[in-house]
Amino acid sequence: MARDLNCSVRDLMTDEALRKRIDLSRYVTESVGLPTLQDIMKELAKPGRDPRERFEAFSFAEGISKIEDLTPGMTRPGIVTNIAAFGVFVDIGVHQDGLVHISELADRFVTNPNEVVKVHQNVTVTVREVDVKRKRISLSMKKGPGSRQEQRQAPQEDKADLQSLRQAFTKQRN
């Protein structure tokens, strides 16, 4: 484009009149379409503009750099590195990913970990168990300490309600 106008790329960046003289249709090829050429023109008008989403730097908790530094109950920032059917692996900055079992992903029943998290997502986890010898870290993303017990009681209450409904229905039929 610059060569066709007998100018430099810098001239195209600074001179709007030069950019307006460019016929983009002349530069469309099998590998470069009009939308790409239009993006190039926008970049020439605003050089240095980064079209990507803003990047947020992540930092792990200071003072915790190896598995031996972890103790149950600690809350740590982490990044989801992998998702499996049985849970989520999270990097918490100790050179060994921890596992958040599917039952520890939320204060509700989860059938698919992808419903709760995505790979590269920043999360906050609580250390449940640390097995230094086997290099295993068990983590939780649940919010409340009593939430596990509350989840266990809910299905029993539902069963009692269902049983009451069955009895009432049976009485009406008889």
N, C-alpha and C positions, 0 to 999 in steps of 0.2 A: 504494500500500500504506500509506504513512504517512498520507495524507489519509483513507483508509478507517478508520484506527485513531485519528484525531484526534491525531496526534503529528508530530514532525519526523523527518527521516531520521536525524539525530544520535541521537534517542531510540531508533530502531530499532537503531542501531549499538551502543548501550551497554546496552540492556535486552533480555536474552534472553527474558524472559516476553512482551514485546510481539511479538518475532519468532515465538514459538510460536503466537500467536493468528492468524497469517496463513495463510489457506487458498489455497495456490498455484494450485489448479485454477480459481479465480475469475479468474485473470489470464492463462490460456493463450489465445492468439489464433492466427490463421493465420501470423503472422510471429514470434511468441514462444512457444516450446515449453516444456514442463516442465523439460527439462534446463537451459535458459538461466535459468529462474526459480530453480532450485536453485543454480546458480552465483552468482546475485545474492544469495541468502540466505547462502551461504558467505562472500561478500565483505562483507556487512553484519556478519557475526560476526567477521571478521578484516580490518578496513579497512587498506588500504595494502599488503596482500599482493600480490605480482606473480607471477601464475601462469606467466609465460614462463620459458624456460630462462635460466640465468645467462649474461649477456652478457660475453664476454671481449674487452677492448680490445686492438686490434692496433696495433703501432707498427713502422714501417719502421726500417731501420738508420740511425743518425745519421751525418751527414757525407756522405751519398750522396743528392743531391737532383736531379741532372740526368744525362743520358746520358753526358756527358763525364767524369763521376766514376767510371764503371765501367771495370774492367779484367778481362781473362780470368783465371779462376781464383778470383775473389771468390765467397764464399758469402753469400747474402742471404736474408732472410725475404721471403715474398711471399704474395699472395692470388690464387687462381685466379679469373679474371674471365670466361673463356669457354672452352668445349670444342668442338673441331672434330674431324672424322674424322682429320685429319693431325697433331693435337697439341693443346696447351693454351696459352692465353694467361695470363700471370701479371703482376700489378702488383707491381713491386718498389720503387715510390716515386720513380720518376724521370720521371713524366709521359709515359711511353711503355711500354706493355706489352711484355714479352718473350715469345718463343715457345719452348716446350719441345716439340720435334718428338716424334712418337710413339715414335721409336727411342731417345729420351733420357728417357723417362718412368720406366723401371725397369731393374733389372739382369736382367730377363727379357724375353721376347718379349711384346709387348702388341698385341692386335688391336683393342681398343676403349679409348680413353682414359678412358671412364666407369668402367672396371674399377679404375682406379688413383686417380682424383681426382673431386671434385665441385666445382661452382661455389661460390665463397665459402670454400673450404677453405684453411686456412693451410698453406703448404708452405715448404720450404727448397730453394733452387735455387743452382746454380753457374753463373756467367757463362762461356759458352764463347767467344762472339765478340761484338764490338760494332762496328757500322757507323754511325758518327755521321752521316755524310753522308746515308745513306738512312734513318736513324732506325730501325735494326733491331737487336734484341738477341736473340742465340741463347742459350738456357739449357738446363741439364740437371738432372734430378732423380736421376740415377744416384748410387749411393753410393761405389763403388770406382773408382780410376783405371784399373785393368786390366780392368774388367768388360766393356768393348766387345770386347777381344781374346778374352777367355774365351768370350763368346757366339759369336764367329766360329769358334772351334775346336770347340765342342760339336757343331754339325751335321756337321762333317767326321768326327768320331769316330763319330757315329751312322751315317753312311754306311758307314764301314769295318765296323762291327758288322753292319749289314744285309747288306753284301756277303759277309761271312764266313758268315752264316746261309744266304744263297742258295746259296753253294758247298756247304755241308754238306748242304743239302736236295737239291741236284742230285745229289750223290754217292750219297745214300741211294736216290734214285729209280732210278739206273742200276744 
